[in-house]
Amino acid sequence: MEYGTIFIILACIFGLFMAWGVGANDVANAMATSVGSKALTIKQAIIIAAIFEFLGAYLAGGQVTATIRKGMMDTNLLADNPELLIYGMLASLLAAGIWLLVATRAGWPVSTTHSIVGAIVGFAAVGIGIDAVNWGKVGTIAMSWVVSPVLAGVVSYALFRSVQRLIFDADKPFQSSKKYVPYYIFLVGFIIALVTLFKGLKHVGLELNASESYGAAFIIGMIAMFVGKFFISKLKFDPNADQDYHFTNVEKVFGVLMMFTASAMAFAHGSNDVANAVGPLAAVVSIVESGGQVAQKSLMPAWILLLGGFGIVAGLVMYGKKVIATVGSNITELTPSRGFAATLAAAMVVVFASGTGLPISTTHTLVGAVLGVGMARGIAAVNMNVVRTIFMSWIITLPAGAILSIMIFFMLKGIFS
């Protein structure tokens, strides 16, 4: 195929740029509750994110990739002109990457999933034809805009209310927190392990049936619980600390829990969102390597997942601070207990969506969860101005990705054909 090597090099550069944007914008969301609630310093958050995002992307990142690639458009229409699909995928990566850079500079937590979906829909509708777009799939994704934040909001509201009833309203909140927090830690370990096992670690060579998966997840949950108990037993009750804020000691116990939920969220995010950066890249590589065959399915080479994981971590380290500030401190005031409820709720919803292959937005989910926790304390606890700005940036994301991608598509077409 003419220019094949150039296409692969461009795809790797654009894919890395897009993964960098995912790291700077989206991972920052995933870590924001931990940093905003002062449970973790920014340095600790970056280390946790680097490890677990990478593991999530590498171990469980295969399922969603297929949806982004072949679910959005009918690739059969391109069997005779595979190069159009290559231009389109390159344009989509670059367009989404540019939009993420713009949004991150402004401190807006936008959706990387919707940036890439908008870009793919844009080039497919204009470059190939309206019929090429799978509008039903686009409709499902549009539905997830409402479903994912609402679902996460409801779950985080319920979780935080349970914390209020079991711990904050108890006669001895500190004792109650030491008693109940290990159970919450078990829940975190169990859910994340279960989903990872159900999504299948086939490409790592591990396949378990349902009962084996439940058993393994239960054991992992128990291990997490005992590790958490060990850390909590090391905490000292300081009677003076509770003078300014009645629950300072209780929040210390939740600080331990936040380390687990932050790791879980990073893992869930890596498994769901690495697809945004590496899906189009894998498409380009498979077309070039097969000499122009547009396959419905192609294997995801391990080096592509590694490239995506590396880009995500680099983006977080270099430019993640701005979005962390927006989600972590500007929507509602977060403490470790509130941050825990928001993060666990978001991780549960994201992980459920990865398992069903629905490309929902981690951003929308997490913002919904943070709102849910805010609402549990009354509407006055939520900064509606920030929420309005965030909603506006969500609405602009699809058309912005589409317009940029159409422009780049025609530029690439002009250069190469």
Residue pairs with C-beta under 8 A, 6 or more apart in sequence:
1 7
1 82
1 83
1 287
1 288
1 291
1 292
3 416
4 288
5 288
7 86
7 90
7 284
7 288
8 284
8 285
8 288
10 90
11 86
11 89
11 90
11 93
11 280
11 281
11 284
11 285
12 281
12 307
14 90
14 93
14 94
14 97
14 281
15 93
15 277
15 278
15 280
15 281
15 304
15 307
15 308
15 311
16 277
16 307
16 310
16 311
17 93
17 94
17 97
17 311
18 93
18 94
18 96
18 97
18 100
18 112
18 116
18 276
18 277
18 280
18 311
19 274
19 277
19 278
19 307
19 308
19 309
19 310
19 311
19 312
19 314
19 315
20 97
20 311
20 312
20 314
20 315
20 318
20 319
21 96
21 97
21 99
21 100
21 101
21 104
21 112
21 115
21 277
21 315
22 100
22 112
22 273
22 274
22 276
22 277
22 311
22 312
22 315
23 53
23 311
23 312
23 313
23 314
23 315
23 316
23 317
23 319
23 320
24 100
24 101
24 104
24 315
24 316
24 318
24 319
24 320
24 323
25 100
25 103
25 104
25 109
25 110
25 112
25 315
25 323
25 363
26 109
26 111
26 112
26 269
26 273
26 362
26 363
27 49
27 53
27 266
27 269
27 312
27 315
27 316
27 320
28 104
28 109
28 316
28 320
28 321
28 322
28 323
28 324
28 327
29 109
29 323
29 324
29 327
29 362
29 363
29 366
29 367
30 49
30 53
30 262
30 265
30 266
30 268
30 269
30 343
30 346
30 362
30 366
31 40
31 45
31 46
31 48
31 49
31 262
31 265
31 266
31 316
31 320
31 324
32 109
32 323
32 324
32 325
32 326
32 327
32 328
32 366
33 258
33 262
33 265
33 327
33 328
33 334
33 339
33 340
33 342
33 343
33 366
33 370
34 40
34 45
34 48
34 258
34 259
34 261
34 262
34 328
34 339
34 343
35 41
35 42
35 45
35 324
35 328
36 324
36 325
36 327
36 328
36 329
36 334
36 339
37 258
37 328
37 334
37 335
37 336
37 338
37 339
37 340
38 335
38 336
39 254
39 255
39 258
39 259
39 262
39 336
39 339
39 340
40 48
40 258
40 259
40 262
42 321
42 324
45 262
45 324
46 316
46 317
46 320
48 259
48 262
48 263
48 266
49 262
49 266
49 313
49 316
50 313
50 316
50 317
51 263
51 266
52 263
52 264
52 266
52 267
52 270
53 266
53 267
53 269
53 270
53 309
53 312
53 313
53 316
54 270
54 309
54 310
54 312
54 313
55 267
55 270
56 266
56 267
56 268
56 269
56 270
56 271
56 272
56 274
57 270
57 271
57 274
57 305
57 308
57 309
57 312
58 270
58 302
58 305
58 306
58 309
59 196
59 201
59 204
59 271
60 195
60 196
60 199
60 201
60 267
60 270
60 271
60 354
61 270
61 271
61 274
61 275
61 278
61 300
61 305
61 308
62 199
62 200
62 202
62 203
62 300
62 305
63 199
63 200
63 271
63 354
63 355
63 357
64 271
64 272
64 273
64 275
64 279
64 354
64 357
64 359
65 274
65 275
65 278
65 279
65 282
65 300
66 297
66 357
67 137
67 275
67 357
67 358
67 359
68 113
68 116
68 117
68 120
68 275
68 276
68 279
68 280
68 359
69 279
69 280
69 282
69 283
70 296
70 297
71 134
71 137
72 117
72 120
72 121
72 124
72 133
72 134
72 137
72 138
73 120
73 121
73 124
73 128
73 132
73 133
73 134
74 131
74 132
74 133
74 134
75 85
75 294
75 296
76 294
76 296
77 128
77 129
77 131
77 132
78 84
78 85
78 128
78 132
78 294
79 294
82 287
82 292
82 293
82 294
83 292
83 416
83 417
84 127
84 128
84 413
85 283
85 287
85 294
86 284
86 287
86 288
87 123
87 127
87 409
87 412
87 413
87 416
88 120
88 123
88 124
88 127
88 128
88 405
88 409
89 120
89 280
89 281
89 283
89 284
90 280
90 284
90 408
90 412
91 119
91 123
91 405
91 406
91 408
91 409
91 411
91 412
92 116
92 119
92 120
92 122
92 123
92 280
92 401
92 405
93 116
93 119
93 277
93 280
93 281
94 404
94 405
94 408
95 115
95 119
95 122
95 401
95 402
95 404
95 405
95 407
95 408
96 112
96 115
96 116
96 118
96 119
96 276
96 401
96 404
96 405
98 404
99 110
99 115
99 397
99 400
99 401
99 404
100 110
100 112
100 115
102 400
103 109
103 110
103 393
103 397
104 319
104 322
104 323
105 322
106 322
106 393
107 322
107 323
107 325
107 326
108 323
108 326
108 389
108 390
108 393
109 323
109 326
109 327
109 363
109 366
109 367
109 390
109 393
110 363
110 393
110 394
110 397
111 361
111 362
111 363
111 364
111 394
111 397
112 273
112 276
112 277
112 361
112 362
112 363
113 141
113 272
113 273
113 276
113 359
113 360
113 361
113 362
114 141
114 145
114 361
114 394
114 397
114 398
114 401
115 276
115 397
115 400
115 401
116 276
116 277
116 279
116 280
116 401
117 138
117 141
117 359
117 398
117 401
118 397
118 398
118 399
118 400
118 401
118 402
118 405
119 401
119 402
119 404
119 405
120 280
120 405
121 133
121 138
121 398
121 402
122 401
122 402
122 403
122 404
122 405
122 406
122 409
123 402
123 405
123 406
123 409
124 132
124 133
125 132
125 133
125 402
126 406
126 409
127 406
127 409
127 410
127 413
140 358
141 358
141 359
141 360
144 353
144 358
144 359
144 360
144 361
144 364
145 361
145 364
145 394
147 360
148 349
148 353
148 360
148 361
148 364
148 365
148 368
149 364
149 365
149 367
149 368
149 369
149 371
150 368
151 349
151 365
151 368
152 345
152 346
152 348
152 349
152 365
152 366
152 368
152 369
152 372
153 345
153 368
153 369
153 371
153 372
153 375
154 372
155 345
155 348
155 349
155 369
155 372
156 341
156 342
156 344
156 345
156 346
156 368
156 369
156 370
156 372
156 373
156 376
157 372
157 373
157 375
157 376
159 340
159 341
159 344
159 345
160 337
160 338
160 341
160 342
160 372
160 373
160 376
161 376
163 337
163 340
163 341
164 376
166 176
166 180
167 173
167 176
167 177
167 180
167 181
167 250
167 337
168 247
168 250
168 337
170 176
173 246
173 247
173 249
173 250
174 237
174 249
174 250
174 253
177 249
177 250
177 253
177 254
178 232
178 253
181 228
181 232
181 253
181 254
181 256
181 257
182 225
182 228
182 229
182 232
183 225
184 257
184 340
184 344
185 224
185 225
185 227
185 228
185 229
185 256
185 257
185 260
186 221
186 222
186 224
186 225
187 221
187 344
188 221
188 224
188 257
188 260
188 261
188 264
188 344
188 347
189 217
189 220
189 221
189 222
189 223
189 224
189 225
189 260
189 264
190 217
190 218
190 220
190 221
190 224
191 217
191 264
191 347
191 348
191 351
192 264
192 267
192 268
192 347
192 351
193 216
193 217
193 220
193 221
194 213
194 214
194 217
195 268
195 351
195 352
195 354
195 355
196 267
196 271
197 208
197 213
197 216
197 217
198 213
198 355
199 271
199 354
199 355
200 207
201 207
203 300
203 302
208 216
224 260
228 256
228 257
228 260
231 256
231 259
232 253
232 256
235 249
235 252
235 253
235 256
237 249
238 248
238 249
241 248
241 249
242 248
242 249
245 251
247 335
247 337
250 337
251 335
251 336
251 337
252 336
254 335
254 336
254 337
254 339
254 340
255 336
257 336
257 340
258 336
258 339
258 340
258 343
261 339
261 340
261 343
261 344
261 347
262 343
264 343
264 344
264 347
265 343
265 346
265 347
265 350
265 366
267 347
268 346
268 347
268 350
268 351
268 354
268 362
269 350
269 362
270 309
270 312
271 351
271 354
272 350
272 351
272 353
272 354
272 359
272 360
272 362
273 312
273 362
274 305
274 308
274 309
274 312
275 359
276 359
277 308
277 311
277 312
278 300
278 304
278 305
278 307
278 308
281 304
281 307
281 308
282 298
282 300
282 301
282 304
283 298
285 298
285 301
285 304
286 293
286 295
286 298
286 299
287 293
287 294
287 295
290 298
326 386
326 390
327 366
327 367
327 370
328 334
330 383
330 386
331 367
331 370
331 371
331 374
331 382
331 383
331 386
331 387
331 390
332 338
332 370
332 371
332 373
332 374
332 377
332 381
332 382
332 383
333 381
334 342
334 370
334 373
338 373
338 377
339 373
341 369
341 372
341 373
341 376
342 366
342 369
342 370
342 372
342 373
343 366
343 369
345 369
345 372
346 362
346 365
346 366
346 368
346 369
349 360
349 365
349 369
350 360
350 362
350 365
353 359
353 360
363 394
364 394
367 387
367 390
371 382
371 387
374 381
374 382
375 381
375 382
